[in-house]
Amino acid sequence: MSRVAFEVVIFFVVPFILFAGWLVARGRPVMSKESWEGAGGWLTIAGLAIVVAAFIYVGATADRGSGTYEPAHLEDGRLAPGRLK
């Protein structure tokens, strides 16, 4: 579960990291409040858009199994894992 939360946070932070890189490239101070004024709202919207797009992409391209799910069961005294049949 922590991996999923970590991936969402990374996707959300990407616009902020890119903007900070742009500030460095332009020679502006990254830790200055004046450099970030007016950009916070747009960066937040961009981060949320990236997260939503990632969820849609993963949902659309996820491997979908076809068939009937057979749960884990015992076969000849051994545990057989669940599978699609």
Short mmCIF file of the C-alpha atoms (twelve columns), coordinates in Angstrom:
data_MODEL
# 
_entry.id   MODEL 
# 
loop_
_atom_site.group_PDB 
_atom_site.id 
_atom_site.type_symbol 
_atom_site.label_atom_id 
_atom_site.label_alt_id 
_atom_site.label_comp_id 
_atom_site.label_asym_id 
_atom_site.label_seq_id 
_atom_site.Cartn_x 
_atom_site.Cartn_y 
_atom_site.Cartn_z 
_atom_site.pdbx_PDB_model_num 
ATOM 1  C CA . MET A 1  0.000   0.000   0.000   1 
ATOM 2  C CA . SER A 2  2.860   2.362   0.717   1 
ATOM 3  C CA . ARG A 3  4.214   1.782   -2.810  1 
ATOM 4  C CA . VAL A 4  0.928   2.939   -4.321  1 
ATOM 5  C CA . ALA A 5  0.882   6.048   -2.122  1 
ATOM 6  C CA . PHE A 6  4.524   6.736   -3.017  1 
ATOM 7  C CA . GLU A 7  3.769   6.500   -6.759  1 
ATOM 8  C CA . VAL A 8  0.819   8.890   -6.452  1 
ATOM 9  C CA . VAL A 9  2.953   11.400  -4.553  1 
ATOM 10 C CA . ILE A 10 5.724   11.159  -7.152  1 
ATOM 11 C CA . PHE A 11 3.279   11.809  -10.018 1 
ATOM 12 C CA . PHE A 12 1.824   14.767  -8.115  1 
ATOM 13 C CA . VAL A 13 5.248   16.301  -7.375  1 
ATOM 14 C CA . VAL A 14 6.562   16.095  -10.968 1 
ATOM 15 C CA . PRO A 15 5.265   19.565  -12.039 1 
ATOM 16 C CA . PHE A 16 6.815   21.161  -8.950  1 
ATOM 17 C CA . ILE A 17 10.176  19.526  -9.671  1 
ATOM 18 C CA . LEU A 18 10.052  20.627  -13.306 1 
ATOM 19 C CA . PHE A 19 9.176   24.189  -12.286 1 
ATOM 20 C CA . ALA A 20 12.056  24.236  -9.798  1 
ATOM 21 C CA . GLY A 21 14.370  23.050  -12.588 1 
ATOM 22 C CA . TRP A 22 13.059  25.824  -14.815 1 
ATOM 23 C CA . LEU A 23 13.782  28.358  -12.061 1 
ATOM 24 C CA . VAL A 24 17.337  27.057  -11.735 1 
ATOM 25 C CA . ALA A 25 17.814  27.228  -15.510 1 
ATOM 26 C CA . ARG A 26 16.637  30.848  -15.510 1 
ATOM 27 C CA . GLY A 27 18.953  31.725  -12.622 1 
ATOM 28 C CA . ARG A 28 16.180  32.544  -10.166 1 
ATOM 29 C CA . PRO A 29 16.283  31.517  -6.510  1 
ATOM 30 C CA . VAL A 30 14.275  28.329  -5.987  1 
ATOM 31 C CA . MET A 31 13.593  28.937  -2.302  1 
ATOM 32 C CA . SER A 32 12.293  32.479  -2.826  1 
ATOM 33 C CA . LYS A 33 8.594   33.111  -2.286  1 
ATOM 34 C CA . GLU A 34 8.535   35.591  -5.160  1 
ATOM 35 C CA . SER A 35 9.666   32.890  -7.602  1 
ATOM 36 C CA . TRP A 36 6.689   30.663  -6.744  1 
ATOM 37 C CA . GLU A 37 3.958   33.323  -6.541  1 
ATOM 38 C CA . GLY A 38 1.117   32.611  -8.926  1 
ATOM 39 C CA . ALA A 39 2.416   29.172  -9.854  1 
ATOM 40 C CA . GLY A 40 1.163   27.102  -6.917  1 
ATOM 41 C CA . GLY A 41 -2.400  26.740  -8.126  1 
ATOM 42 C CA . TRP A 42 -1.434  25.822  -11.673 1 
ATOM 43 C CA . LEU A 43 1.200   23.365  -10.478 1 
ATOM 44 C CA . THR A 44 -1.344  21.720  -8.177  1 
ATOM 45 C CA . ILE A 45 -3.859  21.382  -11.011 1 
ATOM 46 C CA . ALA A 46 -1.139  19.982  -13.288 1 
ATOM 47 C CA . GLY A 47 -0.097  17.468  -10.602 1 
ATOM 48 C CA . LEU A 48 -3.684  16.318  -10.095 1 
ATOM 49 C CA . ALA A 49 -4.160  16.023  -13.860 1 
ATOM 50 C CA . ILE A 50 -1.056  13.825  -14.112 1 
ATOM 51 C CA . VAL A 51 -2.305  11.601  -11.266 1 
ATOM 52 C CA . VAL A 52 -5.750  11.227  -12.898 1 
ATOM 53 C CA . ALA A 53 -4.154  10.523  -16.294 1 
ATOM 54 C CA . ALA A 54 -1.912  7.869   -14.722 1 
ATOM 55 C CA . PHE A 55 -4.922  6.180   -13.092 1 
ATOM 56 C CA . ILE A 56 -6.817  6.204   -16.393 1 
ATOM 57 C CA . TYR A 57 -3.799  4.834   -18.267 1 
ATOM 58 C CA . VAL A 58 -3.243  2.027   -15.779 1 
ATOM 59 C CA . GLY A 59 -6.930  1.174   -15.762 1 
ATOM 60 C CA . ALA A 60 -7.120  1.119   -19.555 1 
ATOM 61 C CA . THR A 61 -3.957  -0.914  -20.115 1 
ATOM 62 C CA . ALA A 62 -4.177  -3.327  -17.179 1 
ATOM 63 C CA . ASP A 63 -3.886  -7.002  -18.007 1 
ATOM 64 C CA . ARG A 64 -7.378  -8.429  -17.920 1 
ATOM 65 C CA . GLY A 65 -7.683  -12.133 -17.411 1 
ATOM 66 C CA . SER A 66 -10.411 -14.005 -19.147 1 
ATOM 67 C CA . GLY A 67 -12.044 -17.078 -17.792 1 
ATOM 68 C CA . THR A 68 -13.273 -18.283 -14.449 1 
ATOM 69 C CA . TYR A 69 -11.278 -17.768 -11.276 1 
ATOM 70 C CA . GLU A 70 -10.429 -20.989 -9.459  1 
ATOM 71 C CA . PRO A 71 -9.490  -20.205 -5.832  1 
ATOM 72 C CA . ALA A 72 -6.590  -21.824 -4.018  1 
ATOM 73 C CA . HIS A 73 -7.366  -25.402 -3.029  1 
ATOM 74 C CA . LEU A 74 -5.749  -28.645 -1.915  1 
ATOM 75 C CA . GLU A 75 -4.674  -31.151 -4.584  1 
ATOM 76 C CA . ASP A 76 -3.144  -34.416 -3.364  1 
ATOM 77 C CA . GLY A 77 -2.261  -32.817 -0.029  1 
ATOM 78 C CA . ARG A 78 -0.531  -29.798 -1.627  1 
ATOM 79 C CA . LEU A 79 -1.835  -26.283 -1.836  1 
ATOM 80 C CA . ALA A 80 -2.547  -25.287 -5.438  1 
ATOM 81 C CA . PRO A 81 -2.547  -21.504 -5.972  1 
ATOM 82 C CA . GLY A 82 -5.557  -19.692 -7.328  1 
ATOM 83 C CA . ARG A 83 -5.659  -19.147 -11.092 1 
ATOM 84 C CA . LEU A 84 -7.859  -18.244 -14.022 1 
ATOM 85 C CA . LYS A 85 -9.179  -21.249 -15.828 1 
# 
